[in-house]
């Protein structure tokens, strides 16, 4: 066994003590640097970026065919989940059709610039906003981490449009620039600054966890389907307990990137270990 000499606490906290399993962070397919920079400039300025037509129509249709039959509940349990909104939880255990969205190279490239390596998937859901749903209460996604603002984001999220997002069918609503707010809170209901995230199916909005937003009101006679993945800094607790919701057999079928995002990874020096060793040993 390799023995490492650690001289001080700083060196200890920065040391990657894994020997057999080195991090795969940053090893995804490369994305042009100018694309990453352009997206990050918009995120810094307004808190989000919309990237249109990132998925092929064939993949969008494949996702739709797979997930719609799994949406068996017609209502959430509270106004936040939505009384006319369908949600699918534990997605990765039930289907791998959304995995390529979770680990899309452009999304990972943006997360690589925002968080330390080995950031985690915090939750994954399929959401279908049904006709008659009201606007979701305003919130920012990393608000449950009790760290006062202003601060860097502790989370980030994607919302992938499987249906076209329109101002009438429940497109996500955002308040541009609200990621920089300190103590300000949006008014209940409509806000003059809010904007609907209008985008065609196959597009995605990427936003950081300090942006105020919510699901929109659906005033049409059809549902509005999406897939949303949330991520968090590597030292934050994930919202979804993937160690219980995703079986080890299913994890073995996932890519290296998905495995890392689920928590089969180490945040230096040893956060995430199992029995003193790297958690990927459990997959052997």
C-alpha positions as CSV (number, residue, x, y, z in Angstrom):
1,X,0.0,0.0,0.0
2,X,1.3,3.4,-0.9
3,X,2.1,5.6,2.1
4,X,1.8,9.4,1.8
5,X,3.6,11.9,3.9
6,X,1.4,14.8,4.9
7,X,3.1,17.7,6.5
8,X,0.3,20.1,7.6
9,X,-3.4,20.6,7.7
10,X,-3.7,22.6,4.5
11,X,-1.9,19.8,2.6
12,X,-4.1,17.2,4.3
13,X,-7.3,18.9,3.2
14,X,-6.1,19.2,-0.3
15,X,-4.8,15.7,-0.6
16,X,-6.5,13.1,-2.8
17,X,-5.9,10.0,-0.7
18,X,-7.6,7.7,-3.2
19,X,-5.1,5.3,-4.7
20,X,-7.0,2.8,-6.9
21,X,-9.8,5.1,-8.0
22,X,-8.8,8.5,-9.2
23,X,-11.4,11.1,-9.9
24,X,-13.0,11.3,-13.3
25,X,-13.9,14.9,-12.8
26,X,-13.3,17.0,-15.9
27,X,-12.8,13.9,-18.2
28,X,-16.0,14.3,-20.1
29,X,-16.1,15.2,-23.8
30,X,-14.6,18.6,-24.3
31,X,-16.8,21.6,-25.1
32,X,-15.4,24.6,-27.0
33,X,-14.0,27.1,-24.4
34,X,-15.8,30.0,-26.0
35,X,-19.1,28.2,-25.5
36,X,-18.4,27.7,-21.8
37,X,-17.3,31.3,-21.4
38,X,-20.4,32.7,-23.2
39,X,-22.7,30.6,-21.0
40,X,-20.9,31.6,-17.8
41,X,-21.0,35.3,-18.7
42,X,-24.8,35.1,-18.9
43,X,-25.0,33.1,-15.7
44,X,-22.9,35.7,-13.9
45,X,-25.0,38.6,-15.3
46,X,-28.5,37.2,-14.9
47,X,-28.2,34.0,-12.9
48,X,-29.1,31.6,-15.8
49,X,-28.5,30.8,-19.4
50,X,-30.9,29.2,-21.9
51,X,-29.4,26.9,-24.5
52,X,-31.7,26.0,-27.3
53,X,-32.0,22.7,-29.2
54,X,-29.3,20.8,-27.3
55,X,-31.1,17.5,-27.6
56,X,-32.1,15.7,-30.8
57,X,-35.8,15.3,-31.6
58,X,-35.3,11.5,-31.5
59,X,-34.0,11.7,-27.9
60,X,-36.7,14.0,-26.8
61,X,-39.3,11.6,-28.1
62,X,-37.5,8.6,-26.5
63,X,-37.7,10.3,-23.2
64,X,-41.3,11.2,-23.6
65,X,-42.3,7.6,-24.5
66,X,-40.4,6.2,-21.6
67,X,-41.4,8.6,-18.7
68,X,-45.0,9.5,-19.4
69,X,-46.4,6.0,-18.6
70,X,-44.5,6.2,-15.3
71,X,-46.3,9.3,-14.2
72,X,-49.1,7.6,-12.2
73,X,-49.8,10.3,-9.6
74,X,-52.1,13.1,-10.8
75,X,-51.3,15.5,-7.9
76,X,-48.5,16.6,-5.6
77,X,-49.0,16.8,-1.8
78,X,-48.6,20.5,-1.3
79,X,-48.5,23.8,-3.2
80,X,-44.8,23.5,-3.8
81,X,-45.1,20.1,-5.5
82,X,-48.3,21.3,-7.1
83,X,-51.8,20.0,-6.8
84,X,-52.0,19.7,-10.6
85,X,-48.4,18.5,-11.2
86,X,-47.1,15.0,-11.7
87,X,-43.6,14.2,-10.5
88,X,-41.4,11.1,-10.9
89,X,-38.8,10.5,-8.2
90,X,-36.0,8.0,-8.0
91,X,-35.6,8.3,-11.8
92,X,-32.3,6.6,-12.2
93,X,-33.5,3.5,-10.5
94,X,-36.6,3.3,-12.8
95,X,-35.0,4.3,-16.1
96,X,-31.7,5.3,-17.6
97,X,-33.3,7.4,-20.4
98,X,-32.4,10.7,-18.6
99,X,-28.8,9.8,-17.8
100,X,-27.3,11.6,-20.8
101,X,-29.0,14.8,-19.7
102,X,-27.6,14.5,-16.2
103,X,-24.1,14.1,-17.5
104,X,-24.3,16.2,-20.7
105,X,-20.7,17.5,-21.5
106,X,-21.8,21.1,-21.7
107,X,-23.5,21.0,-18.3
108,X,-20.6,19.2,-16.7
109,X,-18.3,21.8,-18.2
110,X,-20.2,24.6,-16.6
111,X,-20.4,22.8,-13.3
112,X,-16.6,22.2,-13.4
113,X,-16.2,26.0,-13.4
114,X,-18.6,26.7,-10.6
115,X,-17.9,24.0,-8.1
116,X,-14.9,22.1,-6.7
117,X,-14.3,18.7,-8.4
118,X,-16.5,15.8,-7.5
119,X,-19.6,17.9,-7.1
120,X,-22.7,15.8,-6.7
121,X,-26.1,15.2,-8.3
122,X,-28.5,16.4,-5.6
123,X,-31.8,15.3,-7.2
124,X,-33.4,14.2,-10.5
125,X,-37.1,14.5,-11.3
126,X,-39.5,14.3,-14.2
127,X,-42.1,17.0,-13.8
128,X,-45.3,17.4,-15.8
129,X,-47.3,20.5,-15.1
130,X,-51.0,19.8,-15.9
131,X,-53.7,22.2,-17.1
132,X,-55.0,24.5,-14.4
133,X,-51.8,24.5,-12.3
134,X,-51.0,27.7,-10.4
135,X,-47.6,29.4,-10.4
136,X,-45.3,27.7,-7.9
137,X,-44.2,29.7,-4.9
138,X,-41.0,31.6,-5.4
139,X,-37.8,29.9,-4.1
140,X,-34.1,29.5,-4.8
141,X,-32.9,25.9,-4.9
142,X,-30.0,26.0,-2.4
143,X,-32.0,27.9,0.2
144,X,-32.2,24.9,2.5
145,X,-28.5,25.3,3.1
146,X,-28.6,27.7,6.0
147,X,-25.7,29.9,4.9
148,X,-26.5,33.7,4.7
149,X,-26.5,35.5,1.4
150,X,-24.7,37.0,-0.3
151,X,-22.6,34.0,-1.0
152,X,-21.4,31.8,-3.9
153,X,-24.0,29.2,-5.0
154,X,-24.0,25.9,-3.2
155,X,-26.2,24.4,-5.9
156,X,-27.0,24.6,-9.6
157,X,-29.8,23.1,-11.7
158,X,-31.0,22.3,-15.2
159,X,-34.5,22.1,-16.5
160,X,-34.7,20.3,-19.9
161,X,-37.8,21.0,-22.0
162,X,-39.4,17.8,-23.3
163,X,-42.4,19.9,-24.4
164,X,-42.1,23.4,-25.8
165,X,-42.0,25.9,-23.0
166,X,-44.4,28.8,-23.5
167,X,-45.6,31.6,-21.3
168,X,-49.1,30.0,-21.3
169,X,-48.3,26.3,-20.5
170,X,-46.3,26.6,-17.3
171,X,-42.8,27.5,-18.5
172,X,-40.5,28.1,-15.6
173,X,-40.5,31.8,-14.4
174,X,-37.3,33.5,-13.3
175,X,-36.3,36.9,-11.9
176,X,-33.1,37.9,-13.8
177,X,-30.4,39.2,-11.5
178,X,-32.1,37.9,-8.3
179,X,-29.1,35.6,-7.7
180,X,-27.3,38.6,-6.4
181,X,-30.1,39.7,-4.0
182,X,-29.2,39.7,-0.3
183,X,-32.3,40.1,1.9
184,X,-34.8,40.9,-0.8
185,X,-37.6,38.4,-1.3
186,X,-40.0,38.4,-4.3
187,X,-43.6,39.4,-3.8
188,X,-46.1,36.5,-3.5
189,X,-47.5,35.7,-7.0
190,X,-46.6,37.8,-10.0
191,X,-43.6,40.1,-10.0
192,X,-43.0,42.8,-12.6
193,X,-39.4,41.6,-13.2
194,X,-40.3,38.0,-13.8
195,X,-39.7,36.4,-17.2
196,X,-41.0,33.1,-18.6
197,X,-38.4,30.7,-19.8
198,X,-39.7,30.3,-23.4
199,X,-37.8,27.6,-25.3
200,X,-38.5,24.8,-27.7
201,X,-38.4,21.1,-26.8
202,X,-34.9,19.8,-26.6
203,X,-33.6,23.0,-24.9
204,X,-32.3,23.6,-21.4
205,X,-32.1,26.3,-18.9
206,X,-29.0,26.2,-16.6
207,X,-29.1,28.3,-13.4
208,X,-27.3,28.6,-10.1
209,X,-28.9,27.8,-6.8
210,X,-29.3,31.4,-5.6
211,X,-31.7,32.4,-8.5
212,X,-35.3,33.1,-7.5
213,X,-37.6,31.1,-9.8
214,X,-40.6,28.8,-9.8
215,X,-42.8,26.7,-12.1
216,X,-45.2,28.7,-14.2
217,X,-49.0,28.7,-14.3
218,X,-50.5,26.4,-17.0
219,X,-53.4,28.1,-18.7
220,X,-53.6,25.6,-21.6
221,X,-55.4,22.3,-22.0
222,X,-52.2,20.2,-22.3
223,X,-49.4,19.3,-19.9
224,X,-45.8,20.7,-19.9
225,X,-43.2,18.0,-19.5
226,X,-39.6,18.5,-18.4
227,X,-36.6,16.8,-16.7
228,X,-34.8,18.6,-14.0
229,X,-31.4,17.8,-12.5
230,X,-30.0,19.6,-9.5
231,X,-26.4,19.5,-8.4
232,X,-24.5,20.6,-5.3
233,X,-21.0,21.3,-4.0
234,X,-19.1,18.1,-3.1
235,X,-19.3,18.8,0.6
236,X,-23.1,19.5,0.7
237,X,-25.7,16.9,1.5
238,X,-27.8,15.7,-1.5
239,X,-31.5,16.2,-1.4
240,X,-32.2,12.7,-2.7
241,X,-30.6,9.9,-0.8
242,X,-29.2,8.0,-3.8
243,X,-27.5,5.4,-1.6
244,X,-31.0,4.2,-0.8
245,X,-33.1,5.1,-3.9
246,X,-30.7,3.7,-6.5
247,X,-29.7,0.0,-6.1
248,X,-26.1,-1.0,-6.5
249,X,-26.9,-3.2,-9.5
250,X,-28.4,-0.1,-11.2
251,X,-25.3,2.0,-10.3
252,X,-23.1,-0.6,-12.0
253,X,-25.0,0.0,-15.2
254,X,-24.3,3.8,-15.1
255,X,-21.4,5.6,-16.6
256,X,-18.4,6.7,-14.6
257,X,-19.7,10.2,-14.6
258,X,-23.1,9.2,-13.2
259,X,-21.5,7.0,-10.6
260,X,-19.4,9.9,-9.5
261,X,-22.4,12.3,-9.4
262,X,-24.4,9.8,-7.3
263,X,-21.7,9.8,-4.6
264,X,-19.4,7.0,-5.6
265,X,-16.6,9.4,-5.4
266,X,-14.3,11.0,-2.8
267,X,-14.1,14.7,-2.0
268,X,-10.5,15.2,-0.7
269,X,-9.2,14.2,1.6
270,X,-11.7,11.4,2.4
271,X,-15.4,12.7,2.4
272,X,-17.6,9.9,1.1
273,X,-15.5,6.9,2.2
274,X,-17.0,3.5,3.1
275,X,-15.2,1.4,5.6
276,X,-12.2,3.6,5.2
277,X,-12.0,3.0,1.5
278,X,-13.3,4.5,-1.8
279,X,-17.0,3.8,-2.3
280,X,-16.4,2.5,-5.9
281,X,-15.0,-0.7,-4.3
282,X,-18.6,-1.5,-3.5
283,X,-19.2,-1.9,-7.3
284,X,-16.4,-4.5,-7.8
